[in-house]
Each structure stands twice: as C-alpha cells, then as structure tokens.
Amino acid sequence: MSAKEFRQKTPADLQKELLGMRREQFNLRMARATGQATKPDQFSKVRRNIARLKTVMGEQRRAAATAQKGPDLGKGK
C-alpha cells in the first residue's frame, strides 16, 4: 500500500491497519522459525509498509498538534 493511500484514511483506520500488519509480520516470523517460510520477500515488504504507515501517522499527529496550537505569527523570541 502506498503512502498516498494511507493519507486518505482516518487515524482509527490507520491503527487497525498497523495492527493487521504487525500480526502479518509476526505470522511471517513464526513461519520462518518453523521452517515454513514460503515468501521470503514478504518480510521486507511488510517491514517497509509498517514504516510507511508509521510515517503517515506521525505526519497526521504533527498536523493535528499544529492545528490546535494555532498559526505562528512570527512574534516573540
């Protein structure tokens, strides 16, 4: 899934997606440990998707914090 697709989802949907990816990562690790790994390329794909998802979640969290803080008028220092 691309970052563009992740950005269109709500924070609650992103949390569900993250949970699903973590489960998939765990299942892949268990399959590898028991000698049943069929798709070794999936490890890196899942890891990168998790990183991509966490990046989008951080962007949304920072955007929400900035929106609550209000516009920076360049005053002070």
Secondary structure, 3 states (H helix, E strand, C coil): CCHHHHHCCCHHHHHHHHHHHHHHHHHHHHHHHCCCCCCCHHHHHHHHHHHHHHHHHHHHHHHHHHHHHCCCCCCCC
